[in-house]
Amino acid sequence: MVLTAFIYFRHVLKKVSFVIIPNIRWKEMIFFSVPLVPYSLLIWANNFVDRYFILHILNLKQVSIYAVAYSLAAVIGLFYSIVGYTLYPYLASLWNNQDKSGASEMLRKANEYYLFFAFPFIAILTILSTPIIRILSTAEYFSGWQVVFWLSLGIAIFGLYQLNIYPLLLVNKTILTLKISVIALLVNIIFNAILIPIIGILGSAITTFLSNCVLALWTIVVSKKYLPYMFPWQTTIKMVLATLIMSIFLLVIVNYVYLKDFPILIFIVGLAIIIYGSVNFLNKNPVLLHLKRNL
């Protein structure tokens, strides 16, 4: 690891030119970056405080069951990570070149593409949660489809937050992001304390959804003041309908086929994705076609 770091920095330093940064710029950098330290801690706490409450209100076994469900739902995080890492450099470049209309359009497309991939996997992970856990783990870790559904939905909502926070970073509103994360954490703590004693780990899954809704909705509303764009509502509705059609297929499979082999499970998931994509192509402006044109 040390050798890798040495080679990396040696390679990078050859291509980096160092300049003296004025004191005014240093102050701007400090005011921008300092709030990000507690912000990162709060986001981390918001993602893990549920385990603390489950452990102290319920028991360690329930933490394990919840952790398996969370790990399954966290697959959706792959999509917003890929879209987010790709989006920000281009968004910042357009912003710095005063092309706000181009930046707005790029943010709209990023949300659209992200939701296109997130929606079907919410359904796939929810409906196939039992056979997936059965194959990858044991029956002792079954949590029920409801837990996986709310966790998947919550993580998908968190992805929207991750994409829409970029305009706030571009206008140096890091203190505002800190305030939003504080409110979200408070919502997480309050509802975990209320719901877990009543409905167990399902309460924690619902709380994850609620706290991430606070993060996402508040961030979207505020960020649109600085970088306004039209949220792709029409396309989103079409995606939901395509997901429902795909879900009917999966429900039929789950009710009539006992899935116990990994290759068969992958085959079923592949068929489901093909159905989802085919329904999308029936629309006048399929997202897949837009995505292919923009690659």
C-alpha positions as CSV (number, residue, x, y, z in Angstrom):
1,M,0.0,0.0,0.0
2,V,2.8,2.4,0.9
3,L,4.6,1.5,-2.4
4,T,1.4,2.1,-4.3
5,A,0.9,5.5,-2.7
6,F,4.5,6.5,-3.4
7,I,4.2,5.5,-7.1
8,Y,0.9,7.3,-7.4
9,F,2.1,10.6,-5.8
10,R,5.4,10.5,-7.8
11,H,3.4,10.2,-11.0
12,V,0.9,12.9,-10.0
13,L,3.4,15.4,-8.8
14,K,5.1,15.4,-12.2
15,K,1.9,16.8,-13.7
16,V,1.0,19.2,-11.0
17,S,2.2,22.8,-10.9
18,F,2.3,24.5,-7.5
19,V,1.2,28.1,-7.1
20,I,1.0,30.5,-4.2
21,I,-2.6,30.9,-3.1
22,P,-3.6,34.4,-1.9
23,N,-4.8,34.8,1.7
24,I,-8.3,35.7,0.5
25,R,-8.6,32.4,-1.3
26,W,-7.3,30.5,1.7
27,K,-10.1,32.1,3.8
28,E,-12.7,31.0,1.2
29,M,-11.3,27.5,1.1
30,I,-11.4,27.3,4.9
31,F,-15.0,28.6,5.2
32,F,-16.0,26.1,2.5
33,S,-14.3,23.1,3.9
34,V,-14.6,23.4,7.7
35,P,-18.4,22.7,7.8
36,L,-17.8,19.6,5.7
37,V,-16.0,17.9,8.6
38,P,-19.0,17.8,11.0
39,Y,-21.2,17.3,8.0
40,S,-19.4,14.1,7.1
41,L,-19.7,12.8,10.6
42,L,-23.5,13.6,10.7
43,I,-24.1,11.8,7.4
44,W,-22.2,8.8,8.8
45,A,-24.2,8.9,12.0
46,N,-27.4,9.2,9.9
47,N,-26.5,6.0,8.1
48,F,-25.5,4.0,11.2
49,V,-27.5,5.3,14.1
50,D,-30.3,2.7,13.3
51,R,-28.0,-0.2,14.3
52,Y,-27.3,1.5,17.7
53,F,-31.0,1.7,18.5
54,I,-31.7,-1.8,17.2
55,L,-28.9,-3.2,19.4
56,H,-30.0,-1.4,22.6
57,I,-33.8,-1.7,22.1
58,L,-33.9,-5.2,20.6
59,N,-30.8,-7.5,20.4
60,L,-27.7,-8.4,18.5
61,K,-29.6,-11.0,16.4
62,Q,-31.9,-8.4,15.1
63,V,-28.9,-6.2,14.2
64,S,-27.5,-9.0,12.1
65,I,-30.8,-9.6,10.3
66,Y,-31.1,-5.8,9.7
67,A,-27.5,-5.6,8.5
68,V,-28.1,-8.4,5.9
69,A,-31.2,-6.6,4.6
70,Y,-29.3,-3.3,4.5
71,S,-26.4,-4.8,2.6
72,L,-28.8,-6.2,0.0
73,A,-30.6,-2.8,-0.4
74,A,-27.2,-1.0,-0.5
75,V,-26.7,-2.4,-4.1
76,I,-28.7,0.6,-5.3
77,G,-25.9,2.8,-3.9
78,L,-23.8,1.6,-6.8
79,F,-25.9,3.6,-9.3
80,Y,-25.7,7.0,-7.6
81,S,-22.0,6.5,-6.9
82,I,-21.3,6.0,-10.6
83,V,-23.6,8.8,-11.8
84,G,-22.4,11.2,-9.1
85,Y,-18.7,10.7,-9.7
86,T,-19.2,11.2,-13.4
87,L,-21.6,14.2,-13.0
88,Y,-19.7,16.5,-10.7
89,P,-16.6,17.3,-12.8
90,Y,-18.7,18.2,-15.9
91,L,-21.2,20.1,-13.8
92,A,-18.5,22.1,-12.2
93,S,-16.9,22.8,-15.6
94,L,-20.2,24.1,-17.0
95,W,-20.8,26.2,-13.9
96,N,-17.3,27.8,-14.1
97,N,-17.9,28.6,-17.7
98,Q,-21.1,30.4,-16.8
99,D,-23.2,27.9,-18.7
100,K,-26.0,27.5,-16.2
101,S,-28.5,26.3,-18.7
102,G,-26.1,23.5,-19.7
103,A,-25.5,22.6,-16.1
104,S,-29.2,22.5,-15.4
105,E,-29.8,20.2,-18.3
106,M,-27.0,17.9,-17.2
107,L,-28.4,17.7,-13.6
108,R,-31.8,16.9,-15.0
109,K,-30.4,14.1,-17.2
110,A,-28.4,12.8,-14.3
111,N,-31.5,12.5,-12.1
112,E,-33.4,10.8,-15.0
113,Y,-30.7,8.3,-15.7
114,Y,-30.2,7.5,-12.0
115,L,-33.9,6.9,-11.5
116,F,-34.1,4.7,-14.6
117,F,-31.6,2.2,-13.1
118,A,-32.8,2.6,-9.5
119,F,-36.5,1.9,-9.9
120,P,-36.2,-1.7,-11.3
121,F,-33.7,-2.7,-8.7
122,I,-35.9,-1.5,-5.9
123,A,-38.5,-4.0,-7.2
124,I,-36.0,-6.7,-7.9
125,L,-34.3,-6.5,-4.5
126,T,-37.7,-6.4,-2.7
127,I,-39.5,-9.2,-4.5
128,L,-36.5,-11.5,-4.7
129,S,-35.1,-10.6,-1.2
130,T,-36.1,-14.0,0.2
131,P,-34.5,-16.2,-2.5
132,I,-31.4,-13.9,-2.6
133,I,-30.9,-14.1,1.2
134,R,-31.6,-17.9,1.1
135,I,-28.9,-18.4,-1.5
136,L,-26.3,-16.0,-0.1
137,S,-27.0,-16.6,3.6
138,T,-29.4,-18.7,5.6
139,A,-33.1,-18.6,6.6
140,E,-32.1,-17.2,10.0
141,Y,-31.5,-13.8,8.3
142,F,-34.8,-13.4,6.6
143,S,-36.2,-10.0,7.4
144,G,-39.3,-9.8,5.3
145,W,-39.8,-8.0,2.0
146,Q,-41.1,-4.9,3.8
147,V,-37.8,-4.2,5.5
148,V,-35.9,-4.6,2.2
149,F,-38.4,-2.4,0.4
150,W,-38.2,0.6,2.8
151,L,-34.4,0.3,3.0
152,S,-34.1,0.1,-0.8
153,L,-36.4,3.1,-1.2
154,G,-34.6,5.0,1.4
155,I,-31.2,4.4,-0.2
156,A,-32.6,5.3,-3.6
157,I,-33.8,8.6,-2.1
158,F,-30.4,9.2,-0.6
159,G,-29.0,8.9,-4.1
160,L,-31.2,11.8,-5.2
161,Y,-29.8,13.8,-2.3
162,Q,-26.2,12.9,-3.4
163,L,-26.8,14.2,-6.9
164,N,-28.7,17.3,-6.0
165,I,-26.3,18.5,-3.3
166,Y,-23.8,19.5,-6.0
167,P,-25.4,22.9,-6.8
168,L,-25.1,23.8,-3.1
169,L,-21.4,22.9,-3.2
170,L,-20.9,25.0,-6.3
171,V,-22.3,28.1,-4.5
172,N,-20.3,27.3,-1.3
173,K,-23.4,26.6,0.8
174,T,-21.7,24.0,2.9
175,I,-23.1,25.5,6.2
176,L,-26.6,24.9,4.7
177,T,-25.8,21.3,4.0
178,L,-24.6,21.0,7.6
179,K,-28.0,22.3,8.9
180,I,-29.9,19.9,6.7
181,S,-27.9,17.0,7.9
182,V,-28.5,18.0,11.5
183,I,-32.3,18.0,11.0
184,A,-32.2,14.6,9.2
185,L,-30.2,13.1,12.0
186,L,-32.7,14.4,14.6
187,V,-35.6,12.9,12.5
188,N,-33.7,9.6,12.4
189,I,-33.1,9.5,16.2
190,I,-36.7,10.5,17.1
191,F,-38.4,8.0,14.8
192,N,-36.0,5.2,15.6
193,A,-36.8,5.7,19.3
194,I,-40.5,5.7,18.6
195,L,-40.9,3.0,15.9
196,I,-38.4,0.3,16.9
197,P,-40.2,-0.7,20.2
198,I,-43.5,-0.9,18.2
199,I,-42.6,-2.7,14.9
200,G,-39.0,-3.8,15.4
201,I,-36.5,-3.5,12.6
202,L,-39.2,-2.5,10.1
203,G,-39.5,0.7,12.1
204,S,-35.8,1.4,11.6
205,A,-36.2,0.7,7.8
206,I,-39.1,3.2,7.6
207,T,-37.1,5.7,9.6
208,T,-34.2,5.4,7.1
209,F,-36.6,6.3,4.4
210,L,-38.0,9.3,6.3
211,S,-34.7,10.8,7.3
212,N,-33.4,10.4,3.7
213,C,-36.5,12.1,2.5
214,V,-35.7,15.1,4.7
215,L,-32.2,15.2,3.2
216,A,-33.3,14.8,-0.4
217,L,-36.4,16.9,-0.6
218,W,-35.0,19.8,1.4
219,T,-31.8,19.7,-0.7
220,I,-33.7,19.5,-4.0
221,V,-35.9,22.5,-3.1
222,V,-33.0,24.6,-2.0
223,S,-30.5,23.7,-4.8
224,K,-33.1,24.5,-7.5
225,K,-32.9,28.2,-6.3
226,Y,-29.3,28.2,-7.5
227,L,-29.5,25.8,-10.4
228,P,-33.1,25.5,-11.5
229,Y,-34.1,22.5,-13.6
230,M,-37.3,20.6,-14.5
231,F,-37.4,17.4,-12.6
232,P,-38.3,14.6,-15.0
233,W,-41.8,13.8,-13.6
234,Q,-43.3,12.5,-16.8
235,T,-40.4,10.1,-17.4
236,T,-40.5,9.1,-13.8
237,I,-44.1,8.1,-14.0
238,K,-43.3,6.0,-17.1
239,M,-40.4,4.3,-15.2
240,V,-42.8,3.5,-12.3
241,L,-45.3,1.9,-14.7
242,A,-42.6,-0.1,-16.4
243,T,-41.3,-1.2,-13.0
244,L,-44.9,-2.3,-12.0
245,I,-45.1,-4.5,-15.2
246,M,-41.8,-6.0,-14.4
247,S,-42.9,-6.6,-10.8
248,I,-45.9,-8.6,-12.0
249,F,-43.6,-11.0,-13.8
250,L,-41.3,-11.3,-10.7
251,L,-44.3,-12.0,-8.4
252,V,-45.5,-14.7,-10.7
253,I,-42.1,-16.3,-10.7
254,V,-41.7,-16.1,-6.9
255,N,-45.2,-17.7,-6.4
256,Y,-44.7,-20.6,-8.8
257,V,-41.0,-21.2,-8.9
258,Y,-38.8,-22.2,-5.9
259,L,-35.6,-20.3,-6.6
260,K,-32.6,-22.0,-4.9
261,D,-29.8,-21.8,-7.5
262,F,-27.8,-18.7,-8.2
263,P,-27.6,-19.2,-12.0
264,I,-31.4,-19.5,-12.2
265,L,-31.8,-16.4,-10.0
266,I,-29.4,-14.4,-12.3
267,F,-31.4,-15.6,-15.3
268,I,-34.7,-14.4,-13.8
269,V,-33.2,-11.0,-12.9
270,G,-31.9,-10.8,-16.5
271,L,-35.4,-11.5,-17.9
272,A,-36.9,-8.9,-15.6
273,I,-34.5,-6.3,-16.7
274,I,-35.2,-7.1,-20.4
275,I,-38.9,-6.7,-19.7
276,Y,-38.3,-3.4,-18.0
277,G,-36.2,-2.1,-20.9
278,S,-38.6,-3.4,-23.5
279,V,-41.5,-1.5,-21.9
280,N,-39.4,1.6,-21.8
281,F,-38.7,1.3,-25.5
282,L,-42.5,1.4,-26.1
283,N,-42.5,5.0,-25.0
284,K,-42.1,7.9,-27.5
285,N,-38.8,9.0,-25.9
286,P,-37.1,6.0,-24.3
287,V,-34.5,6.8,-21.7
288,L,-32.2,4.1,-23.1
289,L,-32.1,5.8,-26.5
290,H,-31.3,9.1,-24.9
291,L,-28.6,7.4,-22.8
292,K,-27.1,5.8,-25.9
293,R,-27.0,9.2,-27.8
294,N,-25.2,10.9,-24.9
295,L,-22.5,8.3,-24.3
